[in-house]
């Protein structure tokens, strides 16, 4: 029945085109001869109208004018009409020129005919779309009641592309329970103008007055490029209205620039962070990843899983997901399969310090690139269970590095941390040892490098989920110290910059991601409380509880005298000599000597097997002289 209906509709459209093309041809003669069409002209029309119309229909078919759906006629369809009319007219003129040299024909007839054909053929399609859209919309509005209490009055902040797309989507789907009453925008030239019949009512600063006058129920921030100060200002203006508000995702979250009302979400802290979109050299990254086998350790973690999502876009031949956590590993493989729609992966459940398993994985899959993101990173937990830092962060890294060399991996990237700089905790010290392991093997065929950055918003180690839970319970929100600061970046940005840095490595570098200005944790807590619609220190108490075991007041990404060099990317620096301030040169230091380092790691393993926390810290101090040990007790 459906096929019969489609065939019927197609027949009607073709019949309409035949009639319109015939009318266009006849009108061309009327216009050309100023309504005085003689007997000779009528004879010419009678002899040529059928072949001319048939020629145009055939060309229309090849330009897909009969494959589109009427109700969705758009710019692409109109362009196809223009092309089809131009080509068909060109063919007709060429044929007439070849066979008659325009004897008995007026040359201007064919130009006028083309103009009328374009107007009528494009016009009928626009009329059909208008009628169908109007009928559907009117039916839906009458059925659902656009003025009913079910439909929220919405005002959109941002009269740009994103706002226009949201309005269009709501128009196309009247079942969405929104009614757009207007826009506000900072561009004064837009004020008073309309988008799809909806007026730009004023500047963003006038939001409160505009929202009150229009009885707005909800505000949508449709400004994907707004970051940092701009977003903070918009949020403050929204807060002043006492109306609920949501946002479209930022540019870093929008894949291929797609904006949809389905992506509307609540404002999150990363909207206020002020991180502009990362500019990537996608062609360069693709050259290193396309048709390559990529192994990602810690693939189920926050950074590892985002690396998986990003890497799949570059067309690797295989992605090997390596993780010790069953739940996390299952989650990322299901996401790759059902959301990302990428099935060229293998999920390996195991521990990276399992030498036999690691060797077998490298032998079977022969990875070209390794991203080593697996690590224990919760500072207080690792401080009191230091043997686990030895097993995972040190022995695991050493096992992977040696397997990479044995199996001739092209590039190996260690995901490191700012806590490795002058560490005051076991986690930071263990990651610094991991950096040393990578650097000690820099002279071989495999290009080893590390990427160091600060805290990641949304990661499993982030404090934000804890604060949200505390706010939901009514407080208090616990901050360790009023002056504690941290560097922050988003998960998406960190993964993108890791990929960018990995293309720059020649072996032995520590890349440092530009983290912007450090943020006071207490200020972050206040922002999160305000985003929840409450006032800090009034509705929700902020309580200071003291620094945790091994916790620094300030984190550092670099120290003076480290030989920091700028790279070709504005957000990436490089530490080329692989040592930190105060350390001896690698060529003369027994701590960095490959043989000595291996011996120290063996001793660390023995201490870890014995669960000797003090012995582990002392050995780390020998390997990392700038490490400041704490006297916190271990769990055993």
N, C-alpha and C positions, 0 to 999 in steps of 0.2 A: 504494500500500500504506500509506504514511504517512497520507494523508488518510482512508483507511478506518479505520486505528487510532484517529485522532483522533475520528472520528465515533462509533466504538464506545465510546470512553472518555466522550464527551459523553453518549451515550445512557445509559450506566451511571450517571453522576452525576445526570442528570435523573430516572431511575427511583428512585435512592436518595433524592433529595429528595422525590419523590411519597410514597414509603413513610414517610419521617420526618415529613413535614407531616401525613400522615394520623394517624400515631402521636401527634404533638403535640396534634392536635385531640381525639383520643379521651382522651388523658391529662388534658386540661383538664377534661373532664367527670368523669373519675374523681376528680380532686383536688377539684373544686367540690362534688360530691355524696358525697364521702368513700367512694368505691367502691360506692355504692348507686345505680347508674344504672338508672332505671326504663324502662318501655316507651315512654313519651312522649319521653324524652330520646334513646333509641335511634332513634326515628323521625325526630327532628330531625337527628340525626347523619347518618342515611342520606340525608335530603333535601338537606343542605347541604354535606356533605364534598367532593363533586366540584367545585361552583363555587368553594368557598373555596380548595381546593388549586390549581385552575386560575388563579384570581386571583393567588395568591402566585407561581406559576411565571412568569406574564407580567411581574409587577413585578420578579422576580429577573432576568429576561432584560434588562430595561431598565437594571438596575443592574450589568450586566456580570458577573453571578455565574457565567456559563457561558463566559467568554472567557479566564479566567486559567488558568495552568498549575498543576496540583495541587501539584507538588513545591516551588513557590515561594510558596505561600500565606503572606501576611504581614499587617501591620497594615492596609494599604490594603484588602485583601480582607475583613478582619473588619469594618472600618468600613462597607464596602459591604453586608455582610450585615445589620448593625444598621439601616442606612438602609432597606434593602429590606423587612425584617420590620416596621419601624415604619410605613412608607408603606402596605404591603399590609394591615396590621391596621387602619390608619386608614380605608382605602377600604372594607373589609368592614364596619366599625362604622358608617360613614356610610350605606352601602347598606341595612343592616339597620334603622337608625334611620329612614330615609326610607320604607321599604316596610312596616315592621311595628311601629314604635315599640317594639321589643324585646318585643313580645307573643310569649310562648312561648320567649324566650331569657333566659338569665341574663347580666347585663352583665359580670360578672367572668370569664365563660368566655373572652372575647376577649383579656383581659389575660393570663390564665394561658396561653392558647394561644400568644400572642406570646412569652412567656418561654420556653416549651418549644421553640417553633420556632427561636428564636435559639440556644438551647443545642445543639439537635440539628444544625441546619444548619452552625453554626460548628464544632461538634465534629467532624463528619464530615470537614470540610476539614482541620482540624488533625491528625486521625488519619491521613488519607491522606498529608499532608506528612511526618509523623513516620515512617510505615512506609516511604515511598519513600526518605527521607533515611537512615534506619537501614540499609535494605537496600543502598543504594548505598555508604554509608560502610563497612559491614561487609564488602561484597564487595571494595572497594578496599583496606581494611586487611588482609584475609586474603590478598589477591593480592600486595600490596607489602610487607606486614610492617611494622607501625608500630614494632615494637621492633627492627627490623633496624638494621644499622650505617648504612644509607642515610639514616635520619631523624635530624636533629639535635635535641637537646633545647634548647629555647629558653626563656629567661625574659624577660618584658616589663617594662620600666621605664615605669610610668604606667598606672594602672588607670582610665583615662578613656575617652572616646569613641573616640579613635584606637586604643587597645589593644583595645577591644571589637570594632572593625571588623576588625582584623587577625585576631583569633581566629575571628570568624565566617567570614572569607574562607578561612582554613585548614580550618575544619570543612566548608565547602561544597565545597572542592576538596582531597580527601585526597591527590591526587597531589603536592601541595607537600610537600617533604621536611623538614617541621618538625613537632615535637611540643611544644606549649606545656606547660611543667611548673608555671608559676606567674607571679604578678605581684609586683612591689614598688612601693610608692608612699609618698610623704611624708605623705599624709593618714592619720593614725593611726586614724580612724574606719572606713577601708576594710580595715584589716588583719584577716584572719580571714574576711572575706566572700568571695563567689564571683561570677565572671562566666562564664556559660555552663559552670558546673561546675568552673571553674579557680580555685583559691584565691589570694587576696592573701597572700603568705607573710611579708611584713614590710616595714619601712621601707627606703628607698633606701640609707641608711647601712649597712644589714645585708646589702647585696648580696653581698659577698665570701663571707660565711658561708653564705648561702642558696644561692648558685651552687655552692659546694663540696659542700654536703649533697645537692643534687639532681643532681650530675654534669652541669652545664649545658655545652653545646658552643658556644652563641652567645647574645649579649645583643642585644635590640632596644630602642632608645630610642624610645618612642612618646609623646613629649611635644612636639608641634609648637609650643607656646607658650613653651617654655623657651629663653631667650636669655642671652647674656653670662655672668654669674657662675653662674647656675643650670646652664647647659650645661657650663661649665668644671668645676664640682663633679661633675656626673654623669660626665663623661669621666674625671676623676681616679679616681673610684670604679670605673669600668669597667677602667681601666688596672691598678688594684690586683689585679683578679681574674686577670690574665694570660689572659683569654678574649677572642676576637674579638668585636667589637661593631659594630653598624650603627645607622642612625637613619632615621626617617621624615622627609620634608622639613619645613622650618619653615612657619609660616602664610603667609609671603610668597610661597612657591612653590606652595602648594596652591590650585588654581583651583576656585572654588565649594565649598571645604571638602571636596573628595574625597580620601579616604585609602585607599590600597590597599597590599597587601604588595608589589605590583610597583614601588612607588615607593621601596622600601628602598634606601638607599645608604650608602656610607662617610661617616663624620664629615668635614666639610670645615671650613676655617678660618672661613668665614662663620657657621658654627654658634656659634663662640666669640666672634664680634665684638660681640654684645650689641646688635643693632639690632632694636627692637620693630617689629611690623607697621605699615605706613603706613596711616593713616586717610584715605581719599580722598572727596572730594565727587563721587561718580560721576555724579549727576544733572547737576551743573554742567558737568563735563567732557563728558558726552554732549550737552548743549545746544550746545557749541562744535564738536563733531566729527561728530555724526550727520548723515548725508546730505551731508557736505562732502567736497571733494577735498583730500587731504592729500599734500604733497610732503615726502619725507624724504631729505636728502642724507646721504651716508655710511651708507646703509641697510644695508649688509652688515657694518658695524663692530659692536663690542660694544654701544655705546649705541644706535646707529641701529637695529640688528636688534631690540633689546628694545623700542624705541619702536614698531616695526612690530607686534610681538606684542600690546603693550598697546592700541594705537590700534584694531586690528581688532575688539576687543571692543565698541567704541562705535558700530559700524555706519556708517563713512564710505562715501560713494558710490564713491570710488576712492582707492587709495593708490599714489602714484608713487614707486617705489624708484629713487633716483639714486645711483650709486656708480661709482668708477673701477676698482675691483678686480673682475675677471671672476669669480673663484672665490667671493668673498664674496657678490657679487650673486646668483649662481646658487644658492648655499646658502640664502639667505633667501627667495628666491622659491619654491624647492622646499619649504621648511618651511611657508610660508604656504599653499601649495597642498595638500600632503599631510598635514601635521600639524595646522595651525591650521584647515585646510579653508576658507580664505578666498581667493577667486579674483578679487576686484575689485581687481586691481593691474596696474601696468605697470612693467616693469623697464627702466630707462634706463642703458646702459653709456656713461659719458662723464665728462669732467672739468668741474668747476664753473666753472673759469676760461675755458671755451669760451663766449664771449659769444653767438655765433650759435646754438649748441645750446641754451643756457639760455633765450634768448628764444623759440626755437621750442617748447620744452617748456612754458613758461608760456603761450604763445599757444594751443597746442593743448589743454592740459588745464585751464587756468584754475584753478590751485590756490587754495583759500580760506585754507589754513593752510600755513606752511612751518616745518619743524623742521630747522635747519641743524646737523647733527652731523658733517659731513665736516671732517677736519682731520688734519694731521700732528702727532703728539703725543709721539713718542719723543725725550726731551730730548737725549741725546748725539748721535743721528743728525741731528736737525734743527740742532744746534749746529754741526755740521761740514758741513752742506748747507743753509745758511741761505736760499739762493735758493728752495728748495722750500717753505719756510715762507711766503715772500713770495707765490709763485704760488698755493698752496692756501689758506693761512689768511687772507691779506690780500686778494689780487686776487680769489680765488674768492668770499670773503664780499662784497666790493664789487660784484661782478658780480650775485650773487644779490639783494642789497639793491636795486640799481637796477632789476632785472627785476621784483621784487616791487612796487615803486612804480609802474612803468609799466603793470603788468597788474592793479593795484588789489587786491592780496592783502590779506585782512582782518588776519591776524596772522602775525608772523615771530618765531621764537624761535631765538636763537643759543645753542648749547651751549658754554659757556666752561669755565674751569678756575681753580683756586686759584693756579696758576702765573702768572696774569696780575696778581696782587697784588705790587707792588714786584718786578718780574721780574729774575732774574739770568741768564736764558738767552733764546735767540732764540725758542724755542717760546712761552714765557710772554709775551715782548714782542709777538710776532705776534698772540697771542690778545687782548692788551690793545688793540692797534690795531683788531682786529675788533670789540671792544666799543665802541670810539670811533666806528667806522663806523656801527654800529647806533644808537648814541645820537645821532649827528649828524643822523639822519633822523627824529627822534622827532616832529616837528611835522606830518607829513603825514597822509594818510588811513590808511595802513597802520600798525598798532600794532606797533612794534619793541620787543623786550625780550631780555635775556640771562639765562641761568641759570648760576651759577658754583658748582662743587663740586670736591671733592678726588679722590683715587684711587678707582678702582672695582675691587673684587675680581672676578677672572675676565675682565677686559677684556684686549684684546690687548697693552696696555702694562703689565700687572700683572707684578710680580716673582714672584708665587706659582708660576706654571708653571716658571720657572727653578729655584726652590728645590726643587720636587718632583723635577725631573730630577736635580739635584745630590744629593738625598737618595737617590734610587733608585740612583745610581752609587756611593753610599757616602761622599759628601762630597769635599771640604769644601763647606760652604754659605758663599757669599761675600756679606758685608754691607759696604757702603761705609764706614760710620762707626758706632762704638758708640752715639752719641747721636742719630743721624738719626731723625726722626719723620715720620709722614705721617697725614693724615686718610683714613679708609676708609669706603666704603659698598658695598652690593651693587648689581649691575646692575639687579635688579628695582626696588629702592628708588629708585635714581637716575632711572630712566625714569618711575616713578610720580610722583615729586616734580616732575619737569619738566612733566608733564601738569597737575599741580595748580597749579604756578606760572603756567603759560601762561594759565589762566583768570582770573588776578588782574590781569594787565597792562593798563595804560591807555596805555602808550607811554613809552619811555625808561627803564624800570626795569632794574636789575640785581638779579635775585633770587639770594639766597645760601642754599644748602641747609645746614641744621644737621647738622654732621658728627660731633657727639659729641666724645669725648676723643681727641686724637691718639695714635697707637700707635707705640711704638718698633719699628723694623724688626727689631732683634736679638731682641726678645721674640716677634715674629711668627715668625721663623725657628725659635726654640726650640719654639714651639707646634706648628709643622708637623713638626718632627723627632719630637716626642712622639706626634703623631697617626699617624706612620708606624710606631710601636711601638719606637722607639729613643730613647736618651738623648742630649741635646745635650752637647757637650764630652767625652763618653765614647765613644759609638758613632760619632757624627758630629761632625767638627770645624767650628767656626764661624771663618771667616777674614775679617779686616777688610782691605779693599783700597784704601780712600781714595775720596773723592768723585769722581764722574764729571764730565766737562765740563759746565758750566752748572748743576750740581746744587746745590740749597739744603740746608742742614742741617735747617731747619724750614720748613714751608710755612704760609702764612697764607690765610685766607679773607676777612678784613677787616682794616683798619687803623684806628687811632684817628682820629676826626674825619671819617669818611666819611658821616655822616648815616644810620646804620643804623636802620631802623624795623621793628618787629614787624608781622607780618601776622595775618590771622585763622587761619592754620595754624601749629601749634606748631613745625613743622620748617622753616619758610620765613621768612627775613628779606628785607628789600628795601633796596637802596641807590638812593634816588630821584633824587639829583642827578647820578648818572652819572660823578662824578669821584672821584679818590682824593686822599688827604691830600697836601698840598703842591702840587696842581695849581691853576692859575688857574680862575676861574669860566668856564663854557662860553661865556657871552655875550661875554666879553672876551678869550678866548684864541685866538690865531691858529692854534694847533695843533689846536683843535677846530672852527675855522671850516670849514664844508663845502667851500668853494672851496679853501682852503689844504690841507685834508686830501686832496682829490682830486689836487692838484698833488704833494704829498708821495708819494702812492701811485704816480703816474706816474714819479717819480724812483726810487722803490724798484724798480719794474718794470725800468727801464733798468739799474739796478745788478744786478738778478737776472739779466737777460739776459747781462750781462758776467761773471757769476759772481764779483762783487766782494764778498767776505764782509765785509771791514772797512768798506767803504762802506755796505753794508746795515745793519750794526750802528750806525754813526754816524747814519744817517737814522732808524733806529728810536729812537735816543736823542733825536733832535729831536722826534719825535712823542710819545714816552713818556719824559718827563724823569726819572721815578723808576727807569728801567731801568738796571741796573748791568751794564755790558758785561764780558765775559771776553775774554781774549786767546788763546783756543784757536784753533789753526790749522784751516782748512777742508780738505776733501779735495783741492781744486785751488786 
